[in-house]
Amino acid sequence: MKRIWFATDGRPHDAVLGVFTTKEGAERYCETLIERYSLGKNLSVMGKPLAHDADAWRLGLGPTVSPANLDEEVEFLRGAWVVKVDETCRMVACEFSTKLKPNQPPSIYRVGIHRICQAHGRTPHGALDAARKAMVAHLGRARTSPP
């Protein structure tokens, strides 16, 4: 019987992030996930660190591999930075999520009188660029559309 490998959150009874046919594939995914998360280690928004668990993840207290068939490109697996910007393209929120994929399309919604654009990416910088680009495009469409 062929063995499969799960990449999980590292927390007991939590969601499976990916299923692989080889242990090496699962380990490579976990390393990529830890690398992505660690990119935010020295970044903060309003004094709040973005990747406060980066050192713990590097020590092995984050995503883990467990023995247990799905080989996908790492681009399509879970683990992404999520950035939100307001109408001035200023970042108002940023976090790393193992529940989302980096290739999800941006979304724009209203919070009170403000518009917020949420975008995803492999890095915090990539997600911020995507959010700003989507907000500028949205504002351009809003200005050119008839009242």
ZADO-1210 file (C-alpha; in nm, 4 decimals, padded with zeros to 6 digits):
<atoms>
<atom x="00.0000" y="00.0000" z="00.0000" code="MET" pos="1"/>
<atom x="00.1370" y="00.3415" z="-00.0993" code="LYS" pos="2"/>
<atom x="00.1931" y="00.5982" z="00.1760" code="ARG" pos="3"/>
<atom x="00.0794" y="00.9607" z="00.1575" code="ILE" pos="4"/>
<atom x="00.1991" y="01.2620" z="00.3590" code="TRP" pos="5"/>
<atom x="-00.0053" y="01.5441" z="00.5104" code="PHE" pos="6"/>
<atom x="00.1165" y="01.8981" z="00.5669" code="ALA" pos="7"/>
<atom x="-00.0811" y="02.0442" z="00.8581" code="THR" pos="8"/>
<atom x="-00.1039" y="02.3656" z="01.0539" code="ASP" pos="9"/>
<atom x="00.0984" y="02.2199" z="01.3372" code="GLY" pos="10"/>
<atom x="-00.1974" y="02.2476" z="01.5730" code="ARG" pos="11"/>
<atom x="-00.3754" y="01.9288" z="01.6773" code="PRO" pos="12"/>
<atom x="-00.6996" y="01.8444" z="01.4945" code="HIS" pos="13"/>
<atom x="-00.6596" y="02.1337" z="01.2509" code="ASP" pos="14"/>
<atom x="-00.7051" y="02.1591" z="00.8784" code="ALA" pos="15"/>
<atom x="-00.4828" y="01.9711" z="00.6378" code="VAL" pos="16"/>
<atom x="-00.2915" y="02.2189" z="00.4216" code="LEU" pos="17"/>
<atom x="-00.1869" y="01.9686" z="00.1567" code="GLY" pos="18"/>
<atom x="-00.1590" y="01.5981" z="00.0779" code="VAL" pos="19"/>
<atom x="00.1492" y="01.4621" z="-00.1002" code="PHE" pos="20"/>
<atom x="00.2667" y="01.1322" z="-00.2438" code="THR" pos="21"/>
<atom x="00.6205" y="01.1856" z="-00.1104" code="THR" pos="22"/>
<atom x="00.7571" y="01.3030" z="00.2210" code="LYS" pos="23"/>
<atom x="01.0008" y="01.5288" z="00.0326" code="GLU" pos="24"/>
<atom x="00.7106" y="01.7067" z="-00.1403" code="GLY" pos="25"/>
<atom x="00.5374" y="01.7704" z="00.1915" code="ALA" pos="26"/>
<atom x="00.8605" y="01.8911" z="00.3526" code="GLU" pos="27"/>
<atom x="00.9319" y="02.1201" z="00.0555" code="ARG" pos="28"/>
<atom x="00.5842" y="02.2716" z="00.0915" code="TYR" pos="29"/>
<atom x="00.6312" y="02.3282" z="00.4668" code="CYS" pos="30"/>
<atom x="00.9686" y="02.4926" z="00.4017" code="GLU" pos="31"/>
<atom x="00.8095" y="02.7201" z="00.1405" code="THR" pos="32"/>
<atom x="00.5280" y="02.8067" z="00.3807" code="LEU" pos="33"/>
<atom x="00.7742" y="02.8908" z="00.6589" code="ILE" pos="34"/>
<atom x="00.9793" y="03.0995" z="00.4146" code="GLU" pos="35"/>
<atom x="00.6705" y="03.2961" z="00.3047" code="ARG" pos="36"/>
<atom x="00.5659" y="03.3620" z="00.6639" code="TYR" pos="37"/>
<atom x="00.9165" y="03.4631" z="00.7706" code="SER" pos="38"/>
<atom x="00.9216" y="03.7395" z="00.5081" code="LEU" pos="39"/>
<atom x="00.7045" y="03.9436" z="00.7444" code="GLY" pos="40"/>
<atom x="00.9263" y="03.8932" z="01.0501" code="LYS" pos="41"/>
<atom x="01.0745" y="04.2443" z="01.0456" code="ASN" pos="42"/>
<atom x="00.7553" y="04.4195" z="00.9306" code="LEU" pos="43"/>
<atom x="00.4778" y="04.5731" z="01.1377" code="SER" pos="44"/>
<atom x="00.1592" y="04.7740" z="01.0970" code="VAL" pos="45"/>
<atom x="00.0943" y="05.0374" z="01.3628" code="MET" pos="46"/>
<atom x="00.3586" y="04.8792" z="01.5860" code="GLY" pos="47"/>
<atom x="00.2059" y="04.5299" z="01.5662" code="LYS" pos="48"/>
<atom x="00.4466" y="04.2681" z="01.4218" code="PRO" pos="49"/>
<atom x="00.3124" y="04.0838" z="01.1190" code="LEU" pos="50"/>
<atom x="00.4874" y="03.7481" z="01.1645" code="ALA" pos="51"/>
<atom x="00.5313" y="03.7234" z="01.5405" code="HIS" pos="52"/>
<atom x="00.5571" y="03.3409" z="01.5294" code="ASP" pos="53"/>
<atom x="00.8309" y="03.3278" z="01.2607" code="ALA" pos="54"/>
<atom x="01.1033" y="03.2108" z="01.5026" code="ASP" pos="55"/>
<atom x="00.8752" y="02.9440" z="01.6509" code="ALA" pos="56"/>
<atom x="00.7859" y="02.8207" z="01.3012" code="TRP" pos="57"/>
<atom x="01.1565" y="02.7949" z="01.2107" code="ARG" pos="58"/>
<atom x="01.2110" y="02.5878" z="01.5277" code="LEU" pos="59"/>
<atom x="00.9467" y="02.3401" z="01.4122" code="GLY" pos="60"/>
<atom x="00.6441" y="02.4688" z="01.6052" code="LEU" pos="61"/>
<atom x="00.4509" y="02.5614" z="01.2912" code="GLY" pos="62"/>
<atom x="00.3473" y="02.3584" z="00.9878" code="PRO" pos="63"/>
<atom x="00.4371" y="01.9905" z="01.0173" code="THR" pos="64"/>
<atom x="00.4491" y="01.6798" z="00.8006" code="VAL" pos="65"/>
<atom x="00.2685" y="01.3621" z="00.9044" code="SER" pos="66"/>
<atom x="00.2564" y="01.0261" z="00.7284" code="PRO" pos="67"/>
<atom x="-00.0866" y="00.9404" z="00.6094" code="ALA" pos="68"/>
<atom x="-00.2529" y="01.1947" z="-00.3007" code="ASN" pos="69"/>
<atom x="-00.2335" y="01.5096" z="-00.4196" code="LEU" pos="70"/>
<atom x="00.0722" y="01.6640" z="-00.5798" code="ASP" pos="71"/>
<atom x="00.0156" y="02.0209" z="-00.6836" code="GLU" pos="72"/>
<atom x="00.2338" y="02.3102" z="-00.7723" code="GLU" pos="73"/>
<atom x="00.3196" y="02.5046" z="-00.4560" code="VAL" pos="74"/>
<atom x="00.1609" y="02.8148" z="-00.6112" code="GLU" pos="75"/>
<atom x="-00.1861" y="02.6658" z="-00.5773" code="PHE" pos="76"/>
<atom x="-00.1537" y="02.5345" z="-00.2235" code="LEU" pos="77"/>
<atom x="-00.2625" y="02.7206" z="00.0861" code="ARG" pos="78"/>
<atom x="-00.0527" y="02.9746" z="00.2706" code="GLY" pos="79"/>
<atom x="-00.0758" y="03.3399" z="00.1701" code="ALA" pos="80"/>
<atom x="-00.0313" y="03.6945" z="00.2910" code="TRP" pos="81"/>
<atom x="-00.3522" y="03.8989" z="00.3006" code="VAL" pos="82"/>
<atom x="-00.3253" y="04.2785" z="00.2775" code="VAL" pos="83"/>
<atom x="-00.6052" y="04.5333" z="00.2992" code="LYS" pos="84"/>
<atom x="-00.5722" y="04.8914" z="00.1726" code="VAL" pos="85"/>
<atom x="-00.8082" y="05.1884" z="00.1889" code="ASP" pos="86"/>
<atom x="-00.8922" y="05.4434" z="-00.0845" code="GLU" pos="87"/>
<atom x="-00.5588" y="05.6211" z="-00.0322" code="THR" pos="88"/>
<atom x="-00.3802" y="05.2861" z="-00.0977" code="CYS" pos="89"/>
<atom x="-00.2531" y="05.2908" z="00.2607" code="ARG" pos="90"/>
<atom x="-00.2206" y="04.9475" z="00.4201" code="MET" pos="91"/>
<atom x="-00.4754" y="04.9108" z="00.6991" code="VAL" pos="92"/>
<atom x="-00.4271" y="04.5394" z="00.7739" code="ALA" pos="93"/>
<atom x="-00.1853" y="04.2592" z="00.6937" code="CYS" pos="94"/>
<atom x="-00.1738" y="03.8986" z="00.8094" code="GLU" pos="95"/>
<atom x="-00.0544" y="03.5533" z="00.7055" code="PHE" pos="96"/>
<atom x="-00.3198" y="03.2878" z="00.6603" code="SER" pos="97"/>
<atom x="-00.2910" y="02.9157" z="00.6015" code="THR" pos="98"/>
<atom x="-00.6573" y="02.9088" z="00.4973" code="LYS" pos="99"/>
<atom x="-00.6126" y="03.1108" z="00.1768" code="LEU" pos="100"/>
<atom x="-00.4241" y="03.0627" z="-00.1486" code="LYS" pos="101"/>
<atom x="-00.1863" y="03.3275" z="-00.2861" code="PRO" pos="102"/>
<atom x="-00.3513" y="03.3286" z="-00.6293" code="ASN" pos="103"/>
<atom x="-00.6994" y="03.4346" z="-00.5128" code="GLN" pos="104"/>
<atom x="-00.8372" y="03.7392" z="-00.6944" code="PRO" pos="105"/>
<atom x="-00.8594" y="04.0672" z="-00.4985" code="PRO" pos="106"/>
<atom x="-01.1917" y="04.1781" z="-00.3531" code="SER" pos="107"/>
<atom x="-01.3252" y="04.5260" z="-00.2830" code="ILE" pos="108"/>
<atom x="-01.5921" y="04.5988" z="-00.0261" code="TYR" pos="109"/>
<atom x="-01.7254" y="04.8851" z="00.1835" code="ARG" pos="110"/>
<atom x="-01.6760" y="04.9415" z="00.5544" code="VAL" pos="111"/>
<atom x="-01.8925" y="05.2368" z="00.6525" code="GLY" pos="112"/>
<atom x="-01.8025" y="05.5179" z="00.4137" code="ILE" pos="113"/>
<atom x="-01.4679" y="05.3634" z="00.3170" code="HIS" pos="114"/>
<atom x="-01.3763" y="05.1186" z="00.0436" code="ARG" pos="115"/>
<atom x="-01.1326" y="04.8420" z="00.1318" code="ILE" pos="116"/>
<atom x="-00.9416" y="04.6273" z="-00.1142" code="CYS" pos="117"/>
<atom x="-00.8172" y="04.2876" z="00.0045" code="GLN" pos="118"/>
<atom x="-00.5530" y="04.1051" z="-00.1981" code="ALA" pos="119"/>
<atom x="-00.3408" y="03.7932" z="-00.1502" code="HIS" pos="120"/>
<atom x="00.0175" y="03.7059" z="-00.2341" code="GLY" pos="121"/>
<atom x="00.3149" y="03.4846" z="-00.1581" code="ARG" pos="122"/>
<atom x="00.4907" y="03.7764" z="00.0129" code="THR" pos="123"/>
<atom x="00.3575" y="04.0721" z="00.2137" code="PRO" pos="124"/>
<atom x="00.5050" y="04.3031" z="-00.0500" code="HIS" pos="125"/>
<atom x="00.3401" y="04.1134" z="-00.3349" code="GLY" pos="126"/>
<atom x="00.0023" y="04.1199" z="-00.1611" code="ALA" pos="127"/>
<atom x="00.0390" y="04.4949" z="-00.0937" code="LEU" pos="128"/>
<atom x="00.1254" y="04.5616" z="-00.4592" code="ASP" pos="129"/>
<atom x="-00.1745" y="04.3560" z="-00.5732" code="ALA" pos="130"/>
<atom x="-00.4089" y="04.5372" z="-00.3320" code="ALA" pos="131"/>
<atom x="-00.2866" y="04.8806" z="-00.4396" code="ARG" pos="132"/>
<atom x="-00.3123" y="04.7901" z="-00.8075" code="LYS" pos="133"/>
<atom x="-00.6680" y="04.6577" z="-00.7650" code="ALA" pos="134"/>
<atom x="-00.7740" y="04.9669" z="-00.5651" code="MET" pos="135"/>
<atom x="-00.6306" y="05.2063" z="-00.8261" code="VAL" pos="136"/>
<atom x="-00.8123" y="05.0145" z="-01.1011" code="ALA" pos="137"/>
<atom x="-01.1359" y="05.0211" z="-00.9001" code="HIS" pos="138"/>
<atom x="-01.1090" y="05.3942" z="-00.8320" code="LEU" pos="139"/>
<atom x="-01.0343" y="05.4573" z="-01.2012" code="GLY" pos="140"/>
<atom x="-01.3502" y="05.2705" z="-01.3011" code="ARG" pos="141"/>
<atom x="-01.5567" y="05.4555" z="-01.0380" code="ALA" pos="142"/>
<atom x="-01.4425" y="05.7976" z="-01.1694" code="ARG" pos="143"/>
<atom x="-01.5117" y="05.7178" z="-01.5354" code="THR" pos="144"/>
<atom x="-01.8514" y="05.5544" z="-01.4884" code="SER" pos="145"/>
<atom x="-02.1590" y="05.7785" z="-01.5331" code="PRO" pos="146"/>
<atom x="-02.3483" y="05.8797" z="-01.2154" code="PRO" pos="147"/>
</atoms>
